[in-house]
Amino acid sequence: MAALQAQLKALRRWGAKEPADLSKIHHAVLVANGDSDRMVPSKNTQDLARRLPNSELIICPDSGHGAVFQFHSDFVPKALAFLSRQSK
C-alpha cells in the first residue's frame, strides 16, 4: 500500500508540471487509448495528440488501459497502415 501511495504522489507531482512543448516533435506519432482508461484518461490522450503536430489518434470504444490488446483485431491493421504510410 505504501508503494502505491508513493506512486500516486509522484504522478500527482509530475502531472502538476507545465505541459512540455510538443510542437517541436515532427515525427509521426500514433497515439492510442481506450475511452474508459482509468490510468490515462481519454481527455489526456486527446490533448497529447492535439499537441503533437504529426499525430494520428485512435480511441477504442468500451475499453480501458489495455485497449490495443482488447481490440487487437481492429488496432493492428490501423497500426500497420500507419507504419506503412511512414515508410514511404
Short mmCIF file of the C-alpha atoms (twelve columns), coordinates in Angstrom:
data_MODEL
# 
_entry.id   MODEL 
# 
loop_
_atom_site.group_PDB 
_atom_site.id 
_atom_site.type_symbol 
_atom_site.label_atom_id 
_atom_site.label_alt_id 
_atom_site.label_comp_id 
_atom_site.label_asym_id 
_atom_site.label_seq_id 
_atom_site.Cartn_x 
_atom_site.Cartn_y 
_atom_site.Cartn_z 
_atom_site.pdbx_PDB_model_num 
ATOM 1  C CA . MET A 1  0.000   0.000  0.000   1 
ATOM 2  C CA . ALA A 2  2.864   2.386  0.793   1 
ATOM 3  C CA . ALA A 3  4.391   1.815  -2.652  1 
ATOM 4  C CA . LEU A 4  1.049   2.549  -4.344  1 
ATOM 5  C CA . GLN A 5  0.632   5.764  -2.360  1 
ATOM 6  C CA . ALA A 6  4.191   6.820  -3.256  1 
ATOM 7  C CA . GLN A 7  3.495   6.188  -6.946  1 
ATOM 8  C CA . LEU A 8  0.260   8.187  -6.823  1 
ATOM 9  C CA . LYS A 9  2.050   11.050 -5.070  1 
ATOM 10 C CA . ALA A 10 4.785   11.043 -7.731  1 
ATOM 11 C CA . LEU A 11 2.188   11.025 -10.511 1 
ATOM 12 C CA . ARG A 12 0.381   13.989 -8.980  1 
ATOM 13 C CA . ARG A 13 3.656   15.953 -8.716  1 
ATOM 14 C CA . TRP A 14 4.583   15.075 -12.292 1 
ATOM 15 C CA . GLY A 15 1.086   15.866 -13.560 1 
ATOM 16 C CA . ALA A 16 1.133   19.292 -11.936 1 
ATOM 17 C CA . LYS A 17 4.126   20.402 -14.005 1 
ATOM 18 C CA . GLU A 18 3.795   22.690 -17.004 1 
ATOM 19 C CA . PRO A 19 2.990   20.672 -20.164 1 
ATOM 20 C CA . ALA A 20 6.015   20.206 -22.396 1 
ATOM 21 C CA . ASP A 21 6.109   21.927 -25.782 1 
ATOM 22 C CA . LEU A 22 5.468   19.005 -28.086 1 
ATOM 23 C CA . SER A 23 5.152   21.148 -31.200 1 
ATOM 24 C CA . LYS A 24 8.881   20.594 -31.773 1 
ATOM 25 C CA . ILE A 25 8.332   16.861 -32.357 1 
ATOM 26 C CA . HIS A 26 7.789   16.383 -36.072 1 
ATOM 27 C CA . HIS A 27 7.987   12.608 -36.276 1 
ATOM 28 C CA . ALA A 28 4.758   10.821 -36.989 1 
ATOM 29 C CA . VAL A 29 3.210   9.500  -33.788 1 
ATOM 30 C CA . LEU A 30 0.378   7.021  -33.378 1 
ATOM 31 C CA . VAL A 31 -1.499  7.784  -30.154 1 
ATOM 32 C CA . ALA A 32 -3.927  5.115  -28.926 1 
ATOM 33 C CA . ASN A 33 -6.068  4.671  -25.858 1 
ATOM 34 C CA . GLY A 34 -9.334  3.257  -24.590 1 
ATOM 35 C CA . ASP A 35 -12.281 5.525  -23.953 1 
ATOM 36 C CA . SER A 36 -12.605 4.243  -20.365 1 
ATOM 37 C CA . ASP A 37 -8.924  4.200  -19.361 1 
ATOM 38 C CA . ARG A 38 -8.579  4.984  -15.659 1 
ATOM 39 C CA . MET A 39 -4.790  5.275  -15.767 1 
ATOM 40 C CA . VAL A 40 -4.623  7.672  -18.718 1 
ATOM 41 C CA . PRO A 41 -7.982  9.397  -19.230 1 
ATOM 42 C CA . SER A 42 -9.026  9.876  -22.853 1 
ATOM 43 C CA . LYS A 43 -9.018  13.658 -22.432 1 
ATOM 44 C CA . ASN A 44 -5.262  13.427 -21.697 1 
ATOM 45 C CA . THR A 45 -4.727  11.235 -24.751 1 
ATOM 46 C CA . GLN A 46 -6.666  13.675 -26.923 1 
ATOM 47 C CA . ASP A 47 -4.604  16.546 -25.511 1 
ATOM 48 C CA . LEU A 48 -1.384  14.664 -26.280 1 
ATOM 49 C CA . ALA A 49 -2.461  14.027 -29.867 1 
ATOM 50 C CA . ARG A 50 -3.528  17.656 -30.281 1 
ATOM 51 C CA . ARG A 51 -0.124  18.918 -29.108 1 
ATOM 52 C CA . LEU A 52 1.852   16.607 -31.404 1 
ATOM 53 C CA . PRO A 53 1.724   18.227 -34.858 1 
ATOM 54 C CA . ASN A 54 2.041   14.996 -36.829 1 
ATOM 55 C CA . SER A 55 -0.051  12.582 -34.796 1 
ATOM 56 C CA . GLU A 56 -2.850  10.184 -35.526 1 
ATOM 57 C CA . LEU A 57 -5.303  9.353  -32.748 1 
ATOM 58 C CA . ILE A 58 -7.102  6.070  -32.137 1 
ATOM 59 C CA . ILE A 59 -9.615  5.885  -29.288 1 
ATOM 60 C CA . CYS A 60 -11.006 2.373  -28.833 1 
ATOM 61 C CA . PRO A 61 -14.621 2.265  -27.609 1 
ATOM 62 C CA . ASP A 62 -15.697 0.398  -24.486 1 
ATOM 63 C CA . SER A 63 -12.145 -0.320 -23.383 1 
ATOM 64 C CA . GLY A 64 -9.668  0.551  -20.691 1 
ATOM 65 C CA . HIS A 65 -5.905  0.836  -20.461 1 
ATOM 66 C CA . GLY A 66 -5.357  -2.363 -22.452 1 
ATOM 67 C CA . ALA A 67 -7.404  -1.162 -25.414 1 
ATOM 68 C CA . VAL A 68 -4.860  -2.163 -28.046 1 
ATOM 69 C CA . PHE A 69 -4.939  -5.708 -26.664 1 
ATOM 70 C CA . GLN A 70 -8.698  -5.813 -26.115 1 
ATOM 71 C CA . PHE A 71 -9.329  -4.657 -29.683 1 
ATOM 72 C CA . HIS A 72 -6.200  -6.031 -31.344 1 
ATOM 73 C CA . SER A 73 -8.118  -7.174 -34.439 1 
ATOM 74 C CA . ASP A 74 -9.130  -3.547 -35.062 1 
ATOM 75 C CA . PHE A 75 -5.947  -1.897 -33.795 1 
ATOM 76 C CA . VAL A 76 -3.291  -3.964 -35.599 1 
ATOM 77 C CA . PRO A 77 -4.483  -3.144 -39.157 1 
ATOM 78 C CA . LYS A 78 -4.644  0.558  -38.226 1 
ATOM 79 C CA . ALA A 79 -1.155  0.429  -36.725 1 
ATOM 80 C CA . LEU A 80 0.227   -1.397 -39.758 1 
ATOM 81 C CA . ALA A 81 -1.383  1.141  -42.093 1 
ATOM 82 C CA . PHE A 82 0.135   3.965  -40.022 1 
ATOM 83 C CA . LEU A 83 3.575   2.357  -40.185 1 
ATOM 84 C CA . SER A 84 3.203   1.738  -43.890 1 
ATOM 85 C CA . ARG A 85 2.455   5.413  -44.526 1 
ATOM 86 C CA . GLN A 86 5.590   6.380  -42.568 1 
ATOM 87 C CA . SER A 87 7.905   4.138  -44.573 1 
ATOM 88 C CA . LYS A 88 7.064   5.865  -47.874 1 
# 
